[in-house]
Amino acid sequence: MTKKNGIRYTQERKTAITKRMMLPHNEAVAHIAKEEGISEVTLYKWRKEARTDGAATPGNGQTSDKWSSEDKFLVVMETFSMNEAELGSYCRKKGLYREQIEAWKDSCLQANGQALNPSKQLNGVLKEEQKRGKQLEKELQKKDKALAEAAALLLLRKKAQAIWGDDEGE
């Protein structure tokens, strides 16, 4: 039995009410709360527990195209290993179309690939920037050497002028 605010609910009642939040009924939590006299907080807790157990429980009264990605994912997980006959039976029982589940499955499979693409792009940009940094360092070293050479030549020129005098003035 579940106890909430001094009220006890049998497991059978809890299961029956949770099923109303599941497919094919998909009744809104607010509607069930009003009809059954159970707080919405309790119903949301039961729905969360059912989701944790792997059941798709939208419980929002909306059509399947407006479900959360979590509920769609749970349906995909539930149906992943089913053959055509089992999938057809599941779809009829839950009020879904096979094409919807296939589209959700494709979205789930692509979701991880999309997460990799930005990281691949960032890695590519990082490599380009590292390459550019090395190239700039090489150029800087060349310029430092050229500057050091020019400074040495100026110093030698001044020393030569000091020793032999200023030939440029004549």
LUMKOLSE-100954 format. One record per residue: residue number from 1; residue in three letters; x, y negated, z of N, C-alpha, C in turn. Coordinates in Angstrom, 3 decimals, always signed. Example, Ala and Ser with C-alpha at 12.3 -4.5 7.8 and 13.67 -1.06 7.14 Angstrom:
BEGIN
> lolum	kegu	nX	nY	nZ	caX	caY	caZ	cX	cY	cZ
> 1	ALA	+13.190	+5.690	+7.800	+12.300	+4.500	+7.800	+13.200	+3.300	+7.800
> 2	SER	+12.850	+2.250	+7.080	+13.670	+1.060	+7.140	+12.900	-0.030	+7.870
This chain:
BEGIN
> lolum	kegu	nX	nY	nZ	caX	caY	caZ	cX	cY	cZ
> 1	MET	+0.824	+1.183	+0.000	+0.000	+0.000	+0.000	+0.871	-1.250	+0.000
> 2	THR	+0.402	-2.247	-0.696	+1.078	-3.530	-0.724	+0.343	-4.469	+0.206
> 3	LYS	+1.094	-5.214	+1.007	+0.470	-6.127	+1.963	+0.909	-7.543	+1.627
> 4	LYS	-0.065	-8.444	+1.509	+0.212	-9.847	+1.208	-0.746	-10.684	+2.021
> 5	ASN	-0.208	-11.562	+2.863	-1.036	-12.438	+3.703	-2.087	-11.651	+4.484
> 6	GLY	-1.696	-10.491	+4.985	-2.623	-9.708	+5.785	-3.579	-8.862	+4.967
> 7	ILE	-3.586	-9.009	+3.633	-4.488	-8.223	+2.778	-3.688	-7.061	+2.202
> 8	ARG	-4.267	-5.891	+2.253	-3.590	-4.702	+1.729	-4.223	-4.294	+0.403
> 9	TYR	-3.340	-3.991	-0.535	-3.791	-3.522	-1.853	-3.252	-2.114	-2.049
> 10	THR	-4.136	-1.228	-2.477	-3.687	+0.136	-2.734	-2.843	+0.139	-4.005
> 11	GLN	-2.008	+1.146	-4.111	-1.153	+1.267	-5.297	-2.014	+1.426	-6.555
> 12	GLU	-3.144	+2.107	-6.425	-4.037	+2.304	-7.570	-4.587	+0.960	-8.058
> 13	ARG	-5.008	+0.108	-7.116	-5.552	-1.202	-7.506	-4.454	-2.065	-8.131
> 14	LYS	-3.283	-2.033	-7.518	-2.157	-2.802	-8.046	-1.830	-2.350	-9.472
> 15	THR	-1.799	-1.048	-9.696	-1.507	-0.497	-11.026	-2.591	-0.888	-12.019
> 16	ALA	-3.846	-0.797	-11.598	-4.962	-1.146	-12.493	-4.909	-2.621	-12.887
> 17	ILE	-4.609	-3.474	-11.939	-4.543	-4.910	-12.234	-3.327	-5.219	-13.101
> 18	THR	-2.209	-4.570	-12.811	-1.001	-4.775	-13.625	-1.257	-4.332	-15.065
> 19	LYS	-2.001	-3.260	-15.262	-2.319	-2.797	-16.617	-3.125	-3.832	-17.392
> 20	ARG	-3.915	-4.613	-16.680	-4.698	-5.665	-17.353	-3.770	-6.741	-17.917
> 21	MET	-2.593	-6.904	-17.321	-1.615	-7.873	-17.831	-0.820	-7.298	-18.993
> 22	MET	-0.903	-5.973	-19.170	-0.155	-5.288	-20.226	-0.972	-5.227	-21.500
> 23	LEU	-0.308	-4.724	-22.514	-0.980	-4.489	-23.788	-1.969	-3.347	-23.635
> 24	PRO	-3.043	-3.294	-24.307	-3.532	-4.243	-25.302	-4.364	-5.354	-24.682
> 25	HIS	-4.591	-5.312	-23.378	-5.472	-6.299	-22.734	-4.847	-7.692	-22.691
> 26	ASN	-3.632	-7.763	-22.166	-2.871	-9.014	-22.106	-3.701	-10.157	-21.523
> 27	GLU	-4.371	-9.879	-20.429	-5.194	-10.915	-19.798	-4.305	-11.926	-19.081
> 28	ALA	-4.731	-13.168	-19.085	-3.976	-14.234	-18.429	-3.999	-14.031	-16.919
> 29	VAL	-2.866	-14.332	-16.293	-2.732	-14.180	-14.849	-3.764	-15.035	-14.125
> 30	ALA	-3.971	-16.248	-14.583	-4.926	-17.151	-13.931	-6.341	-16.559	-13.960
> 31	HIS	-6.712	-15.950	-15.082	-8.039	-15.340	-15.223	-8.199	-14.173	-14.245
> 32	ILE	-7.192	-13.307	-14.175	-7.256	-12.155	-13.266	-7.309	-12.624	-11.819
> 33	ALA	-6.495	-13.641	-11.495	-6.459	-14.157	-10.119	-7.828	-14.656	-9.694
> 34	LYS	-8.479	-15.394	-10.588	-9.800	-15.946	-10.272	-10.826	-14.820	-10.128
> 35	GLU	-10.774	-13.865	-11.037	-11.754	-12.781	-11.041	-11.579	-11.819	-9.868
> 36	GLU	-10.329	-11.509	-9.532	-10.052	-10.520	-8.488	-9.879	-11.136	-7.102
> 37	GLY	-9.701	-12.455	-7.048	-9.493	-13.099	-5.758	-8.110	-12.829	-5.185
> 38	ILE	-7.153	-12.620	-6.054	-5.762	-12.384	-5.647	-4.953	-13.600	-6.083
> 39	SER	-4.035	-14.026	-5.260	-3.268	-15.230	-5.596	-2.411	-14.993	-6.851
> 40	GLU	-2.214	-16.073	-7.590	-1.389	-15.988	-8.800	+0.039	-15.596	-8.455
> 41	VAL	+0.515	-16.064	-7.309	+1.880	-15.731	-6.879	+2.035	-14.219	-6.756
> 42	THR	+1.049	-13.569	-6.159	+1.083	-12.113	-6.001	+1.070	-11.434	-7.362
> 43	LEU	+0.216	-11.916	-8.251	+0.136	-11.308	-9.579	+1.442	-11.505	-10.357
> 44	TYR	+2.042	-12.680	-10.253	+3.324	-12.906	-10.928	+4.403	-11.986	-10.359
> 45	LYS	+4.339	-11.743	-9.051	+5.296	-10.822	-8.422	+5.090	-9.407	-8.973
> 46	TRP	+3.839	-8.974	-9.067	+3.546	-7.647	-9.604	+3.996	-7.542	-11.057
> 47	ARG	+3.752	-8.619	-11.815	+4.170	-8.622	-13.226	+5.687	-8.517	-13.325
> 48	LYS	+6.397	-9.239	-12.487	+7.863	-9.200	-12.480	+8.356	-7.798	-12.141
> 49	GLU	+7.723	-7.157	-11.173	+8.091	-5.792	-10.799	+7.860	-4.837	-11.970
> 50	ALA	+6.739	-5.018	-12.675	+6.440	-4.157	-13.820	+7.466	-4.370	-14.930
> 51	ARG	+7.872	-5.614	-15.148	+8.903	-5.895	-16.159	+10.227	-5.265	-15.758
> 52	THR	+10.549	-5.340	-14.491	+11.791	-4.740	-14.000	+11.774	-3.236	-14.242
> 53	ASP	+10.591	-2.646	-14.148	+10.452	-1.215	-14.422	+10.431	-0.918	-15.922
> 54	GLY	+10.485	-1.970	-16.762	+10.576	-1.777	-18.206	+9.274	-1.881	-18.962
> 55	ALA	+8.234	-2.409	-18.362	+6.937	-2.538	-19.053	+6.791	-3.950	-19.620
> 56	ALA	+6.269	-4.025	-20.824	+5.981	-5.325	-21.432	+4.673	-5.832	-20.836
> 57	THR	+4.762	-6.886	-20.061	+3.581	-7.437	-19.378	+3.498	-8.931	-19.639
> 58	PRO	+3.071	-9.341	-20.823	+3.000	-10.771	-21.094	+2.064	-11.487	-20.119
> 59	GLY	+0.860	-10.969	-19.922	-0.069	-11.534	-18.961	-0.342	-13.012	-19.143
> 60	ASN	-0.264	-13.482	-20.402	-0.495	-14.905	-20.631	-1.688	-15.143	-21.549
> 61	GLY	-2.326	-14.074	-21.980	-3.507	-14.196	-22.819	-3.206	-14.655	-24.236
> 62	GLN	-1.949	-14.857	-24.566	-1.586	-15.337	-25.897	-1.400	-14.173	-26.854
> 63	THR	-1.423	-14.509	-28.139	-1.174	-13.492	-29.150	+0.293	-13.103	-29.109
> 64	SER	+0.595	-11.946	-29.666	+1.934	-11.380	-29.562	+3.020	-12.255	-30.174
> 65	ASP	+2.679	-13.107	-31.140	+3.711	-13.956	-31.746	+4.162	-15.074	-30.807
> 66	LYS	+3.441	-15.276	-29.695	+3.812	-16.321	-28.731	+4.327	-15.743	-27.421
> 67	TRP	+4.631	-14.448	-27.406	+5.156	-13.820	-26.208	+6.579	-14.288	-25.953
> 68	SER	+7.025	-14.075	-24.735	+8.414	-14.394	-24.398	+9.330	-13.379	-25.080
> 69	SER	+10.573	-13.766	-25.272	+11.523	-12.857	-25.904	+11.752	-11.634	-25.016
> 70	GLU	+11.590	-11.797	-23.710	+11.751	-10.672	-22.793	+10.702	-9.597	-23.064
> 71	ASP	+9.431	-10.001	-23.237	+8.372	-9.031	-23.497	+8.567	-8.359	-24.860
> 72	LYS	+8.966	-9.140	-25.845	+9.217	-8.560	-27.175	+10.353	-7.552	-27.099
> 73	PHE	+11.394	-7.907	-26.363	+12.534	-7.007	-26.210	+12.110	-5.710	-25.522
> 74	LEU	+11.261	-5.816	-24.501	+10.799	-4.618	-23.805	+9.999	-3.706	-24.731
> 75	VAL	+9.186	-4.298	-25.612	+8.444	-3.488	-26.586	+9.420	-2.795	-27.528
> 76	VAL	+10.443	-3.510	-27.981	+11.458	-2.919	-28.867	+12.143	-1.757	-28.157
> 77	MET	+12.505	-1.957	-26.896	+13.162	-0.889	-26.127	+12.234	+0.320	-25.959
> 78	GLU	+10.961	+0.041	-25.703	+9.980	+1.097	-25.495	+9.798	+1.946	-26.754
> 79	THR	+9.888	+1.307	-27.907	+9.573	+1.988	-29.166	+10.811	+2.423	-29.955
> 80	PHE	+11.989	+2.115	-29.470	+13.211	+2.314	-30.245	+13.401	+3.751	-30.721
> 81	SER	+13.142	+4.714	-29.865	+13.403	+6.108	-30.226	+12.172	+6.845	-30.757
> 82	MET	+11.076	+6.126	-30.995	+9.845	+6.777	-31.472	+9.927	+7.083	-32.962
> 83	ASN	+9.304	+8.212	-33.341	+9.189	+8.512	-34.772	+7.982	+7.759	-35.335
> 84	GLU	+7.734	+7.891	-36.628	+6.662	+7.135	-37.283	+5.288	+7.398	-36.666
> 85	ALA	+4.987	+8.662	-36.381	+3.672	+9.015	-35.822	+3.501	+8.422	-34.423
> 86	GLU	+4.540	+8.544	-33.601	+4.473	+7.994	-32.246	+4.347	+6.474	-32.286
> 87	LEU	+5.095	+5.854	-33.206	+5.052	+4.400	-33.328	+3.664	+3.938	-33.779
> 88	GLY	+3.084	+4.654	-34.731	+1.735	+4.317	-35.194	+0.717	+4.418	-34.073
> 89	SER	+0.815	+5.476	-33.288	-0.093	+5.666	-32.161	+0.111	+4.553	-31.124
> 90	TYR	+1.361	+4.230	-30.839	+1.680	+3.166	-29.881	+1.088	+1.835	-30.350
> 91	CYS	+1.268	+1.522	-31.633	+0.759	+0.259	-32.176	-0.765	+0.184	-32.071
> 92	ARG	-1.454	+1.283	-32.401	-2.911	+1.288	-32.292	-3.345	+1.091	-30.844
> 93	LYS	-2.669	+1.777	-29.923	-3.017	+1.702	-28.501	-2.778	+0.298	-27.950
> 94	LYS	-1.698	-0.348	-28.379	-1.318	-1.652	-27.828	-1.835	-2.838	-28.643
> 95	GLY	-2.418	-2.565	-29.795	-2.939	-3.658	-30.617	-1.847	-4.442	-31.322
> 96	LEU	-0.785	-3.764	-31.702	+0.336	-4.396	-32.397	+0.469	-3.832	-33.803
> 97	TYR	+1.277	-4.486	-34.602	+1.580	-3.997	-35.943	+3.026	-3.529	-35.981
> 98	ARG	+3.255	-2.481	-36.750	+4.600	-1.923	-36.897	+5.574	-2.995	-37.392
> 99	GLU	+5.103	-3.838	-38.307	+5.954	-4.879	-38.882	+6.414	-5.873	-37.819
> 100	GLN	+5.526	-6.164	-36.853	+5.905	-7.070	-35.759	+7.068	-6.481	-34.969
> 101	ILE	+6.918	-5.218	-34.622	+7.956	-4.562	-33.823	+9.266	-4.502	-34.609
> 102	GLU	+9.182	-4.225	-35.903	+10.394	-4.190	-36.740	+11.062	-5.566	-36.790
> 103	ALA	+10.257	-6.615	-36.909	+10.807	-7.980	-36.940	+11.464	-8.306	-35.600
> 104	TRP	+10.830	-7.913	-34.509	+11.411	-8.161	-33.186	+12.715	-7.384	-33.026
> 105	LYS	+12.719	-6.158	-33.538	+13.929	-5.324	-33.459	+15.066	-5.989	-34.236
> 106	ASP	+14.767	-6.469	-35.442	+15.788	-7.154	-36.243	+16.311	-8.387	-35.522
> 107	SER	+15.413	-9.133	-34.899	+15.830	-10.330	-34.149	+16.753	-9.959	-32.993
> 108	CYS	+16.407	-8.893	-32.302	+17.246	-8.447	-31.178	+18.630	-8.026	-31.671
> 109	LEU	+18.666	-7.299	-32.784	+19.942	-6.837	-33.311	+20.793	-7.994	-33.820
> 110	GLN	+20.169	-8.998	-34.388	+20.905	-10.146	-34.913	+21.338	-11.108	-33.818
> 111	ALA	+20.663	-11.069	-32.691	+20.970	-12.024	-31.613	+22.421	-11.917	-31.169
> 112	ASN	+22.923	-10.708	-31.032	+24.314	-10.547	-30.616	+25.263	-10.966	-31.717
> 113	GLY	+24.910	-10.734	-32.961	+25.758	-11.155	-34.074	+25.867	-12.660	-34.153
> 114	GLN	+24.778	-13.370	-33.867	+24.799	-14.826	-33.901	+25.657	-15.377	-32.785
> 115	ALA	+25.712	-14.671	-31.684	+26.554	-15.132	-30.575	+28.025	-14.999	-30.936
> 116	LEU	+28.355	-14.016	-31.781	+29.754	-13.826	-32.176	+30.194	-14.847	-33.210
> 117	ASN	+29.301	-15.252	-34.104	+29.685	-16.180	-35.166	+30.258	-17.489	-34.636
> 118	PRO	+29.621	-18.158	-33.689	+30.226	-19.393	-33.172	+31.593	-19.148	-32.550
> 119	SER	+31.759	-18.011	-31.865	+33.064	-17.749	-31.256	+34.103	-17.475	-32.331
> 120	LYS	+33.715	-16.822	-33.416	+34.650	-16.612	-34.527	+35.035	-17.946	-35.147
> 121	GLN	+34.057	-18.817	-35.320	+34.335	-20.134	-35.884	+35.261	-20.918	-34.973
> 122	LEU	+34.998	-20.866	-33.672	+35.846	-21.581	-32.727	+37.263	-21.024	-32.731
> 123	ASN	+37.395	-19.703	-32.844	+38.724	-19.106	-32.916	+39.446	-19.565	-34.172
> 124	GLY	+38.727	-19.645	-35.289	+39.326	-20.124	-36.535	+39.790	-21.559	-36.417
> 125	VAL	+38.959	-22.404	-35.830	+39.312	-23.813	-35.634	+40.510	-23.923	-34.700
> 126	LEU	+40.499	-23.116	-33.634	+41.613	-23.130	-32.688	+42.922	-22.748	-33.380
> 127	LYS	+42.895	-21.712	-34.206	+44.108	-21.289	-34.924	+44.594	-22.389	-35.861
> 128	GLU	+43.665	-23.030	-36.565	+44.043	-24.127	-37.457	+44.688	-25.267	-36.683
> 129	GLU	+44.109	-25.599	-35.540	+44.655	-26.683	-34.721	+46.021	-26.323	-34.160
> 130	GLN	+46.208	-25.066	-33.779	+47.519	-24.632	-33.285	+48.558	-24.717	-34.399
> 131	LYS	+48.175	-24.314	-35.588	+49.069	-24.382	-36.747	+49.439	-25.836	-37.038
> 132	ARG	+48.454	-26.695	-37.011	+48.679	-28.124	-37.255	+49.591	-28.714	-36.176
> 133	GLY	+49.376	-28.308	-34.919	+50.214	-28.770	-33.815	+51.671	-28.383	-34.014
> 134	LYS	+51.907	-27.145	-34.442	+53.282	-26.691	-34.697	+53.919	-27.490	-35.832
> 135	GLN	+53.127	-27.749	-36.872	+53.627	-28.521	-38.014	+54.000	-29.939	-37.568
> 136	LEU	+53.160	-30.550	-36.749	+53.448	-31.897	-36.248	+54.696	-31.908	-35.365
> 137	GLU	+54.877	-30.853	-34.573	+56.079	-30.757	-33.740	+57.333	-30.675	-34.596
> 138	LYS	+57.283	-29.904	-35.684	+58.433	-29.800	-36.594	+58.745	-31.157	-37.206
> 139	GLU	+57.703	-31.867	-37.659	+57.910	-33.191	-38.243	+58.513	-34.146	-37.221
> 140	LEU	+58.044	-34.077	-35.989	+58.562	-34.937	-34.934	+60.042	-34.643	-34.662
> 141	GLN	+60.404	-33.369	-34.652	+61.807	-33.003	-34.438	+62.692	-33.541	-35.573
> 142	LYS	+62.195	-33.443	-36.818	+62.945	-33.977	-37.963	+63.150	-35.481	-37.808
> 143	LYS	+62.097	-36.174	-37.419	+62.182	-37.626	-37.258	+63.102	-37.997	-36.099
> 144	ASP	+63.062	-37.214	-35.026	+63.971	-37.453	-33.904	+65.429	-37.298	-34.343
> 145	LYS	+65.711	-36.269	-35.145	+67.073	-36.051	-35.651	+67.503	-37.207	-36.552
> 146	ALA	+66.590	-37.630	-37.437	+66.902	-38.736	-38.347	+67.147	-40.017	-37.564
> 147	LEU	+66.354	-40.262	-36.541	+66.524	-41.450	-35.710	+67.852	-41.408	-34.955
> 148	ALA	+68.175	-40.231	-34.417	+69.449	-40.071	-33.704	+70.618	-40.303	-34.661
> 149	GLU	+70.505	-39.810	-35.889	+71.552	-39.996	-36.899	+71.693	-41.473	-37.259
> 150	ALA	+70.553	-42.178	-37.433	+70.592	-43.600	-37.766	+71.204	-44.394	-36.614
> 151	ALA	+70.885	-44.038	-35.374	+71.455	-44.723	-34.216	+72.961	-44.497	-34.149
> 152	ALA	+73.396	-43.268	-34.450	+74.833	-42.963	-34.444	+75.552	-43.761	-35.526
> 153	LEU	+74.964	-43.881	-36.704	+75.577	-44.656	-37.790	+75.690	-46.132	-37.418
> 154	LEU	+74.658	-46.685	-36.819	+74.707	-48.084	-36.375	+75.795	-48.295	-35.330
> 155	LEU	+75.923	-47.372	-34.430	+76.948	-47.462	-33.399	+78.344	-47.410	-34.011
> 156	LEU	+78.530	-46.501	-34.968	+79.831	-46.402	-35.655	+80.131	-47.674	-36.436
> 157	ARG	+79.111	-48.224	-37.043	+79.295	-49.449	-37.828	+79.734	-50.600	-36.923
> 158	LYS	+79.096	-50.722	-35.760	+79.464	-51.771	-34.809	+80.898	-51.584	-34.318
> 159	LYS	+81.265	-50.327	-34.049	+82.634	-50.047	-33.589	+83.640	-50.390	-34.688
> 160	ALA	+83.306	-50.036	-35.918	+84.216	-50.316	-37.049	+84.377	-51.827	-37.216
> 161	GLN	+83.317	-52.562	-37.087	+83.377	-54.025	-37.207	+84.210	-54.620	-36.081
> 162	ALA	+84.075	-54.045	-34.895	+84.839	-54.544	-33.763	+86.334	-54.295	-33.946
> 163	ILE	+86.673	-53.147	-34.534	+88.084	-52.783	-34.723	+88.680	-53.557	-35.893
> 164	TRP	+88.042	-53.566	-37.037	+88.629	-54.136	-38.256	+88.131	-55.527	-38.563
> 165	GLY	+87.211	-55.961	-37.828	+86.704	-57.291	-38.058	+85.511	-57.262	-39.012
> 166	ASP	+84.976	-58.408	-39.213	+83.754	-58.506	-40.033	+84.126	-58.762	-41.467
> 167	ASP	+84.069	-57.748	-42.326	+84.390	-57.876	-43.756	+83.196	-58.393	-44.526
> 168	GLU	+82.036	-58.332	-43.950	+80.837	-58.723	-44.669	+80.770	-60.220	-44.876
> 169	GLY	+81.380	-61.001	-44.020	+81.296	-62.448	-44.106	+82.133	-63.020	-45.235
> 170	GLU	+83.098	-62.303	-45.788	+83.994	-62.823	-46.802	+83.460	-62.718	-48.173
